Amino acid sequence: KVKLDTGAQVNVISEAEFKRIRPRPKIHATSVKVSGYSGSEIPVKGKCMVKVTHKDKEHTLTFIVVPKNVQ
C-alpha cells in the first residue's frame, strides 16, 4: 500500500519499502535529481517500475528509490 502525492513531480519510495515489493522490480540507473521540502538534495539509488492498483484499475508507475524515508 502506497500513498501518492498527485502534486509531486516524481514518485519516491524508500529503499526499505522497495525491498518489501514482491515480486521485486529491478532498479535502473537514472539521472533524476530529487530535493526535499527544505530544498536539500536527496541521494537517489535509482528508479523502478511498479504495478499499482487503484479503484480496480492497474497502472504501471515509475518510482525513484531513495536510501531512507525522506520528507
TAQUI-V26376 format. One record per residue. N is the residue number from 0. PHI is phi in whole degrees, 0 to 359 (* if undefined). OMEGA is omega in whole degrees, 0 to 359 (999 if undefined). Layout:
n->{N & N}
phi->{PHI & PHI}
omega->{OMEGA & OMEGA}
This chain:
n->{0 & 1 & 2 & 3 & 4 & 5 & 6 & 7 & 8 & 9 & 10 & 11 & 12 & 13 & 14 & 15 & 16 & 17 & 18 & 19 & 20 & 21 & 22 & 23 & 24 & 25 & 26 & 27 & 28 & 29 & 30 & 31 & 32 & 33 & 34 & 35 & 36 & 37 & 38 & 39 & 40 & 41 & 42 & 43 & 44 & 45 & 46 & 47 & 48 & 49 & 50 & 51 & 52 & 53 & 54 & 55 & 56 & 57 & 58 & 59 & 60 & 61 & 62 & 63 & 64 & 65 & 66 & 67 & 68 & 69 & 70}
phi->{* & 232 & 247 & 261 & 258 & 293 & 267 & 282 & 282 & 221 & 266 & 242 & 226 & 288 & 299 & 296 & 292 & 303 & 293 & 275 & 287 & 231 & 294 & 286 & 286 & 279 & 265 & 246 & 296 & 212 & 260 & 297 & 251 & 238 & 243 & 279 & 302 & 282 & 95 & 285 & 288 & 256 & 297 & 242 & 277 & 156 & 230 & 215 & 255 & 231 & 277 & 235 & 245 & 223 & 52 & 65 & 243 & 264 & 228 & 252 & 244 & 267 & 241 & 268 & 266 & 242 & 298 & 208 & 295 & 231 & 248}
omega->{179 & 176 & 181 & 175 & 185 & 178 & 181 & 178 & 178 & 173 & 183 & 176 & 178 & 179 & 179 & 178 & 178 & 182 & 179 & 182 & 176 & 349 & 184 & 178 & 177 & 173 & 179 & 177 & 177 & 176 & 180 & 175 & 182 & 176 & 177 & 180 & 182 & 181 & 180 & 182 & 180 & 178 & 183 & 177 & 182 & 178 & 178 & 177 & 183 & 175 & 178 & 178 & 178 & 181 & 177 & 176 & 180 & 179 & 173 & 183 & 175 & 177 & 173 & 182 & 179 & 187 & 184 & 176 & 181 & 180 & 999}
